[in-house]
Amino acid sequence: MVPRLRGNWSPPGDKSMTHRALILSSIAEGRSHLYHALNAQDTLATASCLRSLGIKMEMGSQKIAVIGQGLCGLKEPSRILDCKNSGTSLRLLTGLLSAQKFESILTGDASLRKRPMGELVSVLTSWGASIQLSSRKTAPVKIKKPIQKPKLLKIKFSYSSAQYKSALLLAGLYLDRLPQITETFSSRDHTERLLKRMGIPPRADNLYIPGDLSSAAPILALATLLPGSNVKIQQVGLNPGRLGFVSILQKMGGHIEITKQEEDYEPWGDMVVQSARLKAIHVTPEMSMRAIDELPLVCLLATQAEGVTRVEGASSLRFKESNRLQLTYLTLKKIGAKIQVTPDGFRISGPTRLSGGKVSTQKDHRMAILFSVAQYVTSGDLKLEETRSIANSFPDFKKTLNRLCEKN
Ligand code: S3P
């Protein structure tokens, strides 16, 4: 029996926006309400760090109330702040805490302690902060002295990163002007949009957090691949900086139609996806930037598309929760894909029949989701080493698939 996906579904709240909304409402004065915030391991890590910094939160099923203490209201933590697996928590909180008048230490799990912090910390150090990293320039991050009044606030990182940019904007809230960050390709602008909405310094607010496009992506991919599928995805974020995957899929011949669009501090709306036959395309670095977390899914789709797909501008995948460039390449190759790695991406020839086998996720949530999607298109049984990591961003992923999946 060939399964297909059908029905209506609203993805969980956007992860990037939830981290930012939690942080900015903590340093706003008064009570903020966050509606439809993501309740997953990564965002809980940010919430727990903020609690250790003296912020009170009331977690309800429909909303989170954050009792903000104002720009200078955070308290010195009595313990090490554990960001678990979450890069966004570590980078953004490093920026925020580098501007506080107390010392703090941030760390995370084994994967997070491998991820680069050097470039961000060297900017904060050039602003007068005293911050110590491990010898590999990774967490633990020991913040000993805050940033002073830097003269130069023009920054260009070696690659565009929304996490680095947001960290500097958060630190910049404590300076007399915000830093100017130049990017080769614009990274997601959720921090800028929230600051525009909440003001500088941030004021308490009631915020609705749209659904996460990155969690909608595996459903979009699977509905495209399984003949006879038709899914309406409701109230999903439509920020242009995040829509790369939708444009890529549409270019490949995918049937995705945005059927409703609303604009608040972030755009959001509904889309309908139907199954389609795919053709290969050239994914440029600019497109990759807007689909960075979805590029492994693009590779899987490319194995089922007619022709040779080239993906460029994907080097930063090496520094995610796992080395996603290598893991995508090795795993898809192992199960029969015709895939090559290039200096900054992939070349994939399709269509190919994928086989089963046992695969490692390296405890990376997006890789576990990718291989769970692949399970539906492999001819043999594909076994995943673990799927617990999925709870970092999308705890109800399996439940969602079971609900939308119809056996023909
Ligand atoms: C994120 C930015 C991206 C993305 C990550 C979330 C954010 O990372 O991969 O999952 O919330 O700002 P980089 O900023 O390192 O590219």
Residues whose N, C-alpha, C, O or C-beta is under 5 A from the ligand:
A	BS01	S3P	S16 T88 S160 S161 A162 Q163 Y164 I292 D293
